[in-house]
């Protein structure tokens, strides 16, 4: 409740001042009520004692009875104090209680004056009571008390003037004279009460201000405590060691992670020099030197950056740590906070990883070499097929050469050397020799030309083998040599490499070439892909019955900037389920295949930022392989 | 905690009192009650206050009545018998011929007479030896010797110029016609009665009184006629009503 009031009134300072003022006033009212309750009970008792002491009995000769004053003290006195005392305990702080107390107190004065025989001294009780009533700091109660005094004098002056004023001739306004002395005191007491209220209000204002200030401080303190709690929680839960030292190098903060890392409890190291406890003896001098240097110059090697160094466990074991130090500059000397991490495990893991990487690299290198070897062998193998065919043709040509006929003619001519003229003219055999020689010459010329062509093809194939090897080496070096090429020529070159095979299998070749500008591309990678595709098409059609047609297309799409090289066959086709796996390494449908050609082709296309796509309507429907490459036209590049 | 100190400035009950009371200016602080509740509470409080205020008037009236009876008792004089106009011839007391003679007859135990002796002392002090004063402590029949020597006796003997004597069996009192304690008589040097009556303004009430003033004037011969006054005190010997009514 009190908090609600404080919070409610805190929003309005004037309300809070009012509340504090009323609260203090209530306290004074209640305290004064209690004070008067005790005082009145005491006065009652005193009145009885006084009556008993002064006039205990009334006499008639030798007979005596209780004096009426004693009865009055007991009965009237009890009546006077009972009502205010009951109110003081049941309704403390209320105006009714205060005024009842004021009236009762004045009646007490009157009774005491009567009981003490009208002594002048007892009259001071009236003025003392007024002063006591001023304790309430409520001038209204003084009025109530004064009215009772005035009323007492007025009535007694009216009925028993002699008893009040000592003369029967007193003026009817004499009560005013007596009342005036009370008013005389009242004036100062009322002024004092009003001043007291003003002071109470000022105190309330100061208290409200203090409370507001205190609330602000309290709020700030709360925030600070929360911040401290968060900081402490962070420190407590931090996995890294957090160690703070003062400007003398003494440890002032040592978190649980540091305890676990260094093997010291917090109590053991607080106030101890960091160098002595946590730094190996061999490094202490350097540390102290650096520390002193920082304090002198403001520059230090480990401030504001991560460094690795060696630290020391409580057992004396040295271990590597990563360390960063920040300076906390507050009022007074600076503090240094070190954030520190044990690198023992990390170093071990790094070493293990290094070894693993080394092993992996070696394995990769070996695997790569094997891949390269496979690729080279595959491509070279393809070309070697053509080489084999060309070489076979040359050998066959040479074997079928009628060079023995030249020897036989030469022998006949030697046998008829003496009559060579007549032999050539007359002898039937001799007459056939010139014609035969002419025919033989023609035959040799034809064989020479055919052998020359085959040897030229052989030379090209050997050159291609050389290029394959070179290309693979380039591939191994990650990037090939880009050069301006005409795609139709590359397609034709790939076709020529496979010409012999195609011819043997009676494959019809259809060319659909569009006009495509020269492009900058790695020729041999494209050639390798196309050779593979044509070779695969040849094999596919060899396994199929019916029409054997190989359609080669070269085209481009200007809108997308892509050039297309297509190899379409009428072979066995590709099952739909194979389409997604066909470019995977090791996948093949050929009995003697290795599953490397299309895989390496796809990789090569990717290397050139292109794609290799396979399409087939299914088994027996033939297939289309499309190589799409970015159009890097020579003109554009130039 | 500092905060608890601040907040404990108003504890719960005090805060509740502040939030609900309106009798010190009508300020309601804190949680505002609804208007209906507020009205109901005010009416209940008004009723309670009215009851207490009514009770206060009854109380004041009762106490006033008691005080009235007390004052009536204090201002009711005792009985007075006829006083001889001349100094009683049978009195064993000597008449001083050179100055007025003042005689006061008292009951030794009467508490109201303390005021009479106080007034007597005041008269003697002011007369500066111009009056021969004596006080007779009336010892009733049946009283033991020394019964009269109480606190009043001590008070009387302490007054300068006052002769204190015992009136055994009240013989002198009867001669002077005194039936109430504190009855004083002033006779001229020639034995003529100048004053008869009490010298206090009320029962047991000391302080300025008309009788004291009159005696002072008679002693100084500024007044010549016989004066009388009411006597406030206990009955000297019993039988006569000396105590005033309640």
Boltz contact constraints between the chains, C-beta under 6 A:
constraints:
  - contact:
      token1: [A, 1]
      token2: [B, 12]
      max_distance: 6.0
  - contact:
      token1: [A, 1]
      token2: [B, 15]
      max_distance: 6.0
  - contact:
      token1: [A, 2]
      token2: [B, 7]
      max_distance: 6.0
  - contact:
      token1: [A, 2]
      token2: [B, 10]
      max_distance: 6.0
  - contact:
      token1: [A, 2]
      token2: [B, 11]
      max_distance: 6.0
  - contact:
      token1: [A, 2]
      token2: [B, 15]
      max_distance: 6.0
  - contact:
      token1: [A, 3]
      token2: [B, 7]
      max_distance: 6.0
  - contact:
      token1: [A, 5]
      token2: [B, 10]
      max_distance: 6.0
  - contact:
      token1: [A, 5]
      token2: [B, 15]
      max_distance: 6.0
  - contact:
      token1: [A, 5]
      token2: [B, 30]
      max_distance: 6.0
  - contact:
      token1: [A, 6]
      token2: [B, 7]
      max_distance: 6.0
  - contact:
      token1: [A, 8]
      token2: [B, 30]
      max_distance: 6.0
  - contact:
      token1: [A, 18]
      token2: [B, 27]
      max_distance: 6.0
  - contact:
      token1: [A, 19]
      token2: [B, 29]
      max_distance: 6.0
  - contact:
      token1: [A, 22]
      token2: [B, 18]
      max_distance: 6.0
  - contact:
      token1: [A, 23]
      token2: [B, 10]
      max_distance: 6.0
  - contact:
      token1: [A, 55]
      token2: [B, 111]
      max_distance: 6.0
  - contact:
      token1: [A, 58]
      token2: [B, 234]
      max_distance: 6.0
  - contact:
      token1: [A, 58]
      token2: [B, 243]
      max_distance: 6.0
  - contact:
      token1: [A, 59]
      token2: [B, 107]
      max_distance: 6.0
  - contact:
      token1: [A, 59]
      token2: [B, 109]
      max_distance: 6.0
  - contact:
      token1: [A, 59]
      token2: [B, 110]
      max_distance: 6.0
  - contact:
      token1: [A, 59]
      token2: [B, 234]
      max_distance: 6.0
  - contact:
      token1: [A, 60]
      token2: [B, 235]
      max_distance: 6.0
  - contact:
      token1: [A, 60]
      token2: [B, 238]
      max_distance: 6.0
  - contact:
      token1: [A, 61]
      token2: [B, 140]
      max_distance: 6.0
  - contact:
      token1: [A, 61]
      token2: [B, 237]
      max_distance: 6.0
  - contact:
      token1: [A, 61]
      token2: [B, 238]
      max_distance: 6.0
  - contact:
      token1: [A, 62]
      token2: [B, 140]
      max_distance: 6.0
  - contact:
      token1: [A, 62]
      token2: [B, 142]
      max_distance: 6.0
  - contact:
      token1: [A, 62]
      token2: [B, 143]
      max_distance: 6.0
  - contact:
      token1: [A, 68]
      token2: [B, 73]
      max_distance: 6.0
  - contact:
      token1: [A, 72]
      token2: [B, 70]
      max_distance: 6.0
  - contact:
      token1: [A, 76]
      token2: [B, 66]
      max_distance: 6.0
  - contact:
      token1: [A, 79]
      token2: [B, 63]
      max_distance: 6.0
  - contact:
      token1: [A, 80]
      token2: [B, 63]
      max_distance: 6.0
  - contact:
      token1: [A, 83]
      token2: [B, 59]
      max_distance: 6.0
  - contact:
      token1: [A, 96]
      token2: [B, 52]
      max_distance: 6.0
  - contact:
      token1: [A, 100]
      token2: [B, 56]
      max_distance: 6.0
  - contact:
      token1: [A, 107]
      token2: [B, 63]
      max_distance: 6.0
  - contact:
      token1: [A, 114]
      token2: [B, 70]
      max_distance: 6.0
  - contact:
      token1: [A, 117]
      token2: [B, 115]
      max_distance: 6.0
  - contact:
      token1: [A, 117]
      token2: [B, 204]
      max_distance: 6.0
  - contact:
      token1: [A, 117]
      token2: [B, 205]
      max_distance: 6.0
  - contact:
      token1: [A, 117]
      token2: [B, 206]
      max_distance: 6.0
  - contact:
      token1: [A, 118]
      token2: [B, 205]
      max_distance: 6.0
  - contact:
      token1: [A, 118]
      token2: [B, 206]
      max_distance: 6.0
  - contact:
      token1: [A, 118]
      token2: [B, 207]
      max_distance: 6.0
  - contact:
      token1: [A, 160]
      token2: [B, 75]
      max_distance: 6.0
  - contact:
      token1: [A, 162]
      token2: [B, 201]
      max_distance: 6.0
  - contact:
      token1: [A, 163]
      token2: [B, 75]
      max_distance: 6.0
  - contact:
      token1: [A, 163]
      token2: [B, 201]
      max_distance: 6.0
  - contact:
      token1: [A, 163]
      token2: [B, 202]
      max_distance: 6.0
  - contact:
      token1: [A, 163]
      token2: [B, 205]
      max_distance: 6.0
  - contact:
      token1: [A, 166]
      token2: [B, 201]
      max_distance: 6.0
  - contact:
      token1: [A, 166]
      token2: [B, 207]
      max_distance: 6.0
  - contact:
      token1: [A, 166]
      token2: [B, 208]
      max_distance: 6.0
  - contact:
      token1: [A, 166]
      token2: [B, 209]
      max_distance: 6.0
  - contact:
      token1: [A, 167]
      token2: [B, 210]
      max_distance: 6.0
  - contact:
      token1: [A, 211]
      token2: [B, 6]
      max_distance: 6.0
  - contact:
      token1: [A, 214]
      token2: [B, 6]
      max_distance: 6.0
  - contact:
      token1: [A, 218]
      token2: [B, 3]
      max_distance: 6.0
